[in-house]
Amino acid sequence: MKIDKNIIKELTDYLNEFNLTEIEYTDKDTKIKVSKSNPTGSHQAVSVAAATPATDAVKSAVISGTEVKSPIIGTAYLAAEPGAKKFSEVGKKIKKGETVMIVEAMKTMNHVPSTVDGIIKEICVEDGQPVEYGQTIIIVE
């Protein structure tokens, strides 16, 4: 995992500016916790702890619903073509086998079907975003 030094510097400056002892930065894949201690008053130590993405066991405890995963590596598209109606929208009722997204791989458009009946709770990828095999693309409740 690569940690962005600029983010660490900004967090450290923020700690100093507001005389805080701890701050967290979280994005989709990374959690960084920056803490400072000043036991003697003359020297300041800043520690950084970074956590990698959550394990599958932790993810399943947080996510409620059924995850529909990408069956292939490629580029995800929410509609058949630019400007067309999206296959998936949060709150939409879908049936098992209904196309929820297209994943393009090697100039082939692969329709990804829903694995369950339900209501779309969350769309986990953006239009045109690269996806990996097994990556969650939507969550159905």
C-alpha positions as CSV (number, residue, x, y, z in Angstrom):
1,M,0.0,0.0,0.0
2,K,1.3,3.4,-0.9
3,I,0.6,6.3,1.5
4,D,0.3,9.8,0.1
5,K,2.8,11.9,2.0
6,N,0.9,15.1,1.2
7,I,-2.2,13.8,3.0
8,I,0.0,12.9,6.1
9,K,1.5,16.4,6.0
10,E,-1.9,18.1,5.8
11,L,-3.2,16.0,8.6
12,T,-0.1,16.7,10.8
13,D,-0.5,20.5,10.0
14,Y,-4.2,20.3,10.9
15,L,-3.3,18.6,14.2
16,N,-0.8,21.4,15.0
17,E,-3.0,24.3,13.9
18,F,-5.9,23.2,16.1
19,N,-3.9,21.6,18.9
20,L,-5.5,18.3,18.4
21,T,-4.1,14.9,19.5
22,E,-5.6,12.7,16.8
23,I,-7.2,12.8,13.4
24,E,-8.4,10.1,10.9
25,Y,-8.5,10.1,7.2
26,T,-10.6,7.5,5.4
27,D,-11.3,6.9,1.8
28,K,-12.7,3.9,-0.1
29,D,-9.7,1.6,0.4
30,T,-7.5,3.2,3.1
31,K,-7.8,4.4,6.7
32,I,-5.0,6.5,8.1
33,K,-4.9,7.6,11.7
34,V,-2.5,10.3,12.7
35,S,-1.7,10.9,16.4
36,K,0.6,13.3,18.2
37,S,2.0,13.1,21.6
38,N,3.9,15.8,23.5
39,P,4.8,14.3,26.8
40,T,7.8,16.6,27.6
41,G,6.5,19.7,25.9
42,S,9.7,20.3,24.0
43,H,9.6,17.6,21.3
44,Q,6.7,16.5,19.3
45,A,6.2,13.0,18.0
46,V,3.7,12.2,15.3
47,S,2.7,8.6,14.7
48,V,0.8,7.3,11.7
49,A,-1.1,4.0,11.5
50,A,-2.5,2.8,8.3
51,A,-5.1,0.1,7.9
52,T,-5.6,-1.9,4.7
53,P,-9.0,-2.6,3.3
54,A,-11.3,-4.6,5.5
55,T,-11.3,-8.4,5.3
56,D,-14.3,-10.2,3.8
57,A,-15.6,-11.2,7.2
58,V,-15.6,-7.6,8.4
59,K,-17.2,-6.4,5.2
60,S,-20.0,-8.9,5.4
61,A,-20.8,-7.7,9.0
62,V,-21.1,-4.1,7.7
63,I,-22.9,-4.7,4.5
64,S,-26.5,-5.9,4.7
65,G,-28.1,-7.3,1.6
66,T,-26.8,-9.4,-1.3
67,E,-23.7,-8.3,-3.2
68,V,-23.8,-8.7,-7.0
69,K,-20.2,-9.1,-8.1
70,S,-18.4,-8.5,-11.4
71,P,-17.9,-11.8,-13.1
72,I,-15.0,-10.4,-15.2
73,I,-12.2,-7.8,-15.2
74,G,-13.2,-4.8,-17.4
75,T,-14.9,-1.4,-17.5
76,A,-18.3,-1.0,-15.9
77,Y,-21.1,0.8,-17.6
78,L,-24.4,1.7,-16.0
79,A,-26.3,2.1,-19.3
80,A,-26.2,0.4,-22.8
81,E,-24.9,3.6,-24.3
82,P,-24.1,7.2,-23.3
83,G,-27.4,9.1,-22.5
84,A,-29.5,5.9,-22.4
85,K,-31.6,4.9,-19.4
86,K,-29.5,3.3,-16.6
87,F,-29.9,-0.4,-15.9
88,S,-29.6,0.2,-12.1
89,E,-30.7,3.0,-9.8
90,V,-30.9,3.0,-6.1
91,G,-34.4,2.1,-5.0
92,K,-35.3,0.2,-8.2
93,K,-36.9,-3.2,-8.0
94,I,-35.1,-5.9,-9.9
95,K,-35.6,-9.5,-10.7
96,K,-33.1,-12.3,-10.7
97,G,-31.5,-12.5,-14.1
98,E,-32.2,-8.8,-15.0
99,T,-29.2,-6.9,-16.3
100,V,-27.8,-4.6,-13.6
101,M,-24.7,-3.4,-15.5
102,I,-22.4,-4.0,-18.5
103,V,-18.8,-4.9,-18.0
104,E,-16.7,-4.4,-21.2
105,A,-13.7,-6.6,-21.6
106,M,-11.7,-6.7,-24.9
107,K,-14.4,-4.8,-26.9
108,T,-17.0,-7.3,-25.7
109,M,-20.0,-6.0,-23.8
110,N,-20.9,-8.5,-21.0
111,H,-24.3,-8.1,-19.4
112,V,-24.1,-8.7,-15.7
113,P,-27.4,-10.2,-14.3
114,S,-28.8,-9.8,-10.8
115,T,-28.3,-13.0,-8.7
116,V,-31.5,-12.2,-6.6
117,D,-34.8,-10.5,-6.7
118,G,-35.0,-7.3,-4.6
119,I,-34.5,-3.6,-4.4
120,I,-31.1,-2.0,-5.3
121,K,-29.7,-0.6,-2.1
122,E,-26.4,0.7,-3.3
123,I,-24.4,1.0,-6.6
124,C,-20.8,0.5,-5.7
125,V,-19.1,1.6,-9.0
126,E,-19.3,4.6,-11.2
127,D,-20.0,4.7,-14.9
128,G,-16.8,4.0,-16.8
129,Q,-14.9,2.8,-13.7
130,P,-12.5,-0.2,-14.1
131,V,-13.7,-3.2,-12.1
132,E,-11.9,-6.4,-10.9
133,Y,-13.1,-10.0,-11.0
134,G,-15.3,-10.5,-7.8
135,Q,-15.6,-6.8,-7.0
136,T,-19.0,-5.8,-5.6
137,I,-20.8,-3.7,-8.2
138,I,-24.3,-3.4,-6.5
139,I,-26.0,-4.4,-3.3
140,V,-29.5,-5.7,-3.4
141,E,-31.8,-5.9,-0.4
